[in-house]
Amino acid sequence: MDFKKLMVGILLTSMIILPMVVAAGDWSAITGNNVFGDILKYIFGEPVTYQNINNVSAGIITIAVWLLIMITFADIIANFSTFSKPVSWGTGILIGIIAANLGWTTAFFAMMTGIFATLGGIAVYLGLLGAFITFIAVNLGISWLGGFVMRRKAFMEAAKAEEGGTKLAGRLKGLSTAGKALEGM
């Protein structure tokens, strides 16, 4: 299964389900006593319930957390196992369904998502702060930092490049030479 096709399918499914949640104004109106509602209930589980969250937000959060679990688990399995991509993505979907039916998506994973979102926000701002501090230090003429910046740029290029790229070897050699020259200043 092609990753792009899977993501388009997930996006289209979300675009169909989420407006129904909003139009109904209540998660229970969708997961009522009908077959479609039962299917949604079995796939996504019961909605997240918190004091300050209305029913529409609860439905959206439940579906979003389910998608987060499904996509991340499938990606981890695809990249760090010997399973093929279709098996990995099928397993990710099944893990999402199992987690929803065990009630994990509504409690533990929703809480953990909030914690990681906070930590991720802090990490982004620390990264921005570090970039500005480095920029200011390099422009003030701190020469030892120039070599660090060039080596870091070389590592970032290596992480972005595909394995065995000849273009990468030339860039790394040039950046390494420039970094060593800056360190020698």
Legacy VTK file of the C-alpha trace (Angstrom):
# vtk DataFile Version 3.0
C-alpha trace
ASCII
DATASET POLYDATA
POINTS 185 float
0.000 0.000 0.000
1.381 3.363 -1.018
1.842 5.799 1.867
0.418 8.727 -0.107
-2.714 6.777 -1.008
-3.155 5.757 2.628
-2.803 9.345 3.840
-5.302 10.576 1.209
-7.720 7.863 2.359
-7.318 8.863 6.003
-7.743 12.538 5.126
-10.872 11.884 3.061
-12.339 9.686 5.799
-11.635 12.390 8.362
-13.197 15.005 6.097
-16.363 12.903 5.935
-16.578 12.017 9.640
-15.511 15.324 11.252
-18.173 17.490 9.544
-20.819 15.002 10.676
-19.590 15.430 14.242
-19.804 19.208 13.880
-23.161 19.108 12.079
-24.671 16.832 14.678
-23.341 19.043 17.458
-22.995 16.004 19.678
-20.894 12.831 19.500
-23.784 10.750 20.821
-25.954 11.846 17.880
-23.530 10.069 15.577
-22.867 7.011 17.720
-26.563 6.501 18.416
-28.518 3.306 17.919
-27.659 2.760 14.262
-25.156 0.603 12.425
-22.990 3.514 11.246
-22.861 4.929 14.769
-21.876 1.531 16.165
-19.084 1.213 13.594
-17.710 4.646 14.542
-17.960 3.742 18.222
-16.042 0.482 17.713
-13.335 2.104 15.579
-12.743 5.356 17.497
-14.039 4.415 20.951
-15.949 6.609 23.352
-15.209 10.325 23.103
-12.791 12.105 25.400
-14.640 13.706 28.304
-13.196 16.641 30.176
-14.898 19.400 32.109
-14.235 22.294 29.744
-14.619 20.444 26.422
-17.913 20.442 24.533
-19.203 17.387 22.692
-17.999 18.513 19.265
-14.454 19.084 20.524
-14.562 15.743 22.336
-15.405 13.951 19.083
-12.687 15.745 17.142
-10.072 15.071 19.855
-11.035 11.387 19.988
-10.640 10.959 16.220
-7.392 12.989 16.180
-5.831 10.935 18.996
-6.907 7.728 17.265
-5.275 8.889 14.008
-2.134 9.863 15.939
-1.908 6.396 17.499
-2.586 4.619 14.217
-0.118 6.650 12.122
2.736 6.649 14.643
2.460 2.956 15.469
2.272 2.041 11.789
5.287 4.198 10.976
7.322 2.741 13.849
6.463 -0.803 12.788
7.196 -0.015 9.114
10.595 1.528 9.824
11.895 -0.680 12.632
10.628 -4.148 11.750
10.948 -6.648 8.950
7.250 -6.439 8.076
6.212 -5.094 4.688
4.555 -1.666 4.460
1.004 -3.027 3.966
1.348 -5.335 6.991
2.789 -2.497 9.092
-0.027 -0.105 8.211
-2.651 -2.794 8.724
-1.143 -3.502 12.134
-1.165 0.215 12.967
-4.877 0.427 12.131
-5.625 -2.622 14.265
-3.609 -1.234 17.191
-5.607 1.994 16.932
-8.884 0.060 17.006
-7.749 -2.104 19.931
-6.578 0.946 21.904
-9.914 2.681 21.258
-11.938 -0.329 22.404
-9.848 -0.727 25.540
-10.499 2.935 26.355
-6.834 3.912 26.112
-7.388 6.622 23.505
-9.796 8.565 25.667
-7.819 8.673 28.876
-4.129 7.856 28.902
-3.217 8.736 25.306
-5.167 11.995 25.335
-3.330 13.027 28.508
0.052 11.946 27.098
-0.643 13.846 23.871
-1.163 17.007 25.928
2.103 16.429 27.801
4.103 15.798 24.609
2.519 18.797 22.878
3.710 20.966 25.764
7.214 19.452 25.720
7.340 19.798 21.927
6.424 23.471 22.167
9.145 24.041 24.749
11.682 22.231 22.541
10.769 24.385 19.533
11.281 27.610 21.475
14.564 26.372 22.966
15.729 25.511 19.447
14.803 28.997 18.243
16.609 30.543 21.205
19.731 28.478 20.457
19.656 29.525 16.793
19.505 33.222 17.702
22.223 32.913 20.348
24.478 31.146 17.831
23.715 33.768 15.158
24.581 36.618 17.515
27.741 34.900 18.760
28.981 34.171 15.218
28.330 37.762 14.147
30.184 39.086 17.193
33.259 37.243 15.999
33.474 34.265 18.314
35.569 32.119 15.975
35.331 28.762 17.775
31.567 28.820 17.255
32.031 29.112 13.480
33.485 25.592 13.287
30.644 24.265 15.400
28.071 25.873 13.097
29.703 24.424 9.980
29.955 20.908 11.475
26.307 21.122 12.591
25.316 22.172 9.088
27.241 19.175 7.707
25.403 16.799 10.051
22.060 18.338 9.088
22.866 17.871 5.400
23.834 14.252 6.078
20.532 13.618 7.844
18.539 15.070 4.938
20.428 13.293 2.157
19.699 9.828 0.845
22.184 7.029 1.470
25.125 6.833 -0.884
24.582 10.244 -2.498
27.603 11.575 -4.351
26.283 15.100 -3.983
26.396 14.680 -0.218
30.045 13.637 -0.217
31.069 16.831 -2.018
29.005 19.029 0.283
30.313 17.353 3.427
33.902 17.660 2.265
33.420 21.363 1.503
31.656 22.070 4.792
34.227 20.070 6.742
37.077 21.994 5.098
35.342 25.309 5.846
34.706 24.224 9.449
38.360 23.263 9.979
39.494 26.560 8.445
37.228 28.477 10.804
38.526 26.504 13.796
42.092 27.373 12.795
41.377 31.133 12.925
LINES 1 186
185 0 1 2 3 4 5 6 7 8 9 10 11 12 13 14 15 16 17 18 19 20 21 22 23 24 25 26 27 28 29 30 31 32 33 34 35 36 37 38 39 40 41 42 43 44 45 46 47 48 49 50 51 52 53 54 55 56 57 58 59 60 61 62 63 64 65 66 67 68 69 70 71 72 73 74 75 76 77 78 79 80 81 82 83 84 85 86 87 88 89 90 91 92 93 94 95 96 97 98 99 100 101 102 103 104 105 106 107 108 109 110 111 112 113 114 115 116 117 118 119 120 121 122 123 124 125 126 127 128 129 130 131 132 133 134 135 136 137 138 139 140 141 142 143 144 145 146 147 148 149 150 151 152 153 154 155 156 157 158 159 160 161 162 163 164 165 166 167 168 169 170 171 172 173 174 175 176 177 178 179 180 181 182 183 184
